[in-house]
């Protein structure tokens, strides 16, 4: 596998600003059939990237949804043409705050425009046209990936046959906004953030690590933390110190330290902001006069960050328009992380759902 | 009302270290009867203090449990002698990391010994003796106050007639430790923390504010945040900025900014550490051969920080020893904050429970 990139001149953003040139990093798997009817777009979450499956030179781990994408898997690369791109605003090859601003030749930093989930999808639409995909057989993703999937249904329902939003919501709740805001405040409180102009000086590592630690708590469930860590200690009994004495403390510190090596702090600000702005409640999921794609909506019982009621709200909205929707609440203890863990159940659901979805 | 203080020479801590001299700030309400049988100890949570009710000179607000303490209230000052003291390790008049270390004459800072909930209770036992209270008719508190109440039952069951642990736990779970740890990391990541030696330089305000913001999210419920904020904006539509555009963002920032004016960052480290160490699971709630006080255990349905299952674990432990225990899960939407909000139900429960509790 290797990561490709597409560059196009400009993108008109929801804010009214223009961004350009715009580069999208992407990967493809499998082959597009002659009618272009077998293409599936996979959409990543907050810190994901185009590398959804397999091994890529220079990266130690397989892609973020590797057990779901490949020969014979849920997204079967023998049958389907799979596409995954890094979102704009990100830091994994697509244009984001760390990219050079053509006006100055220096990184955009905080002068990068605030982008939305709809802007991410609009950039993906450019990629879709470039790849000669007339219609996606399915668009699918978890968490922020699910928001993009929903946005595809809202923006281009005539070019999407089916939508698979997983562990996601029609709109960020105040609690979800609050967790994002605290992460942003942790980053912006770090003097190394330098008002966003830290490129060349090193990242605001401490603030970004704190943001990531908060994130990790919200991705797990109370029960999965109990199962993984309980009150086990790294030390031989209490040391009466502020060191990482409990295993869970060591885990969080490690996750934070690891994260700052691979993710840009400003991207964290921009991508979380896009999620907070996201709101397809009311009638906004539906484009007037357009067909409604088929939906498979999946949530996880122990996910308290994107609770099942938010998925049921998606289902309710679709049923109010007589949409074709299947909803499954998977009985998992893994919390929000479940969409990156519960492969058997997701594979079973998605395989049969896509098999029943037909190109136009 | 005014705040008194008691100073005693030394306290042998759970760590094996000695702390001394030790000052406890405390307030009392009502009068101790002749037999000393009407005394009730109220125990505060993480950021509380001795000022539990009424108005105190120099403080704009009534005490933290004012609607619960006073003439005719749940803790009826016409009938009972009410005592409340600031915990050691705190910053509201009792000895803590901001106090002068007698060895150096300078604030302890990070050289303050790590203390435990049992150490807090041991200091309160000194106050009890000083006040000539032979036996508490009740010890009561929410959250960390509930831990202290449980610790009283474990350390001095023969001197406690009844225990009212509210919205609390026998032991901090890994999720609870994790939230505390992220708060501590936010503080310690702030360069203004200066390795804990910031006295005279100003607080690590940014880190402490982030810690407080995290706390506030965990004190509310998803539903109470929805009711209080929904997605309402402070601005007239999206500004495509990182300002506090959503009301919930403004609220969190205000709470953070307010908090750093009244609470010491090092105290935040020490007091959260005491909570993380707390563990009275297994048989540790019971002192061999001692009587078990009566218990009223209260939890709140929407409290996800100290979920009801943790209160049920207290009840199960007590019932396994044939303890006299009443358990009520109050049907509140306020999350963990409910113990500071749901006064009617708590008043009804506590009044009748104490009325049935008798001095020896």
Interface residues (C-beta under 8 A of the other chain):
Chain A: X15 X17 X110 X113 X114 X171 X172 X173 X174 X175 X177 X178 X179 X181 X182 X184 X185 X186 X188 X189 X190 X191 X206 X207 X209 X210 X213 X214 X216 X217 X220 X222 X225 X226 X228 X229 X230 X231 X238 X240 X241 X242 X244 X246 X247 X248 X249 X252 X253 X256 X269 X273 X276 X277 X279 X304 X307
Chain B: X15 X17 X110 X113 X114 X171 X172 X173 X174 X175 X177 X178 X179 X181 X182 X184 X185 X186 X188 X189 X190 X191 X206 X207 X209 X210 X213 X214 X216 X217 X220 X222 X225 X226 X228 X229 X230 X231 X238 X240 X241 X242 X244 X246 X247 X248 X249 X252 X253 X256 X269 X273 X276 X277 X279 X304 X307
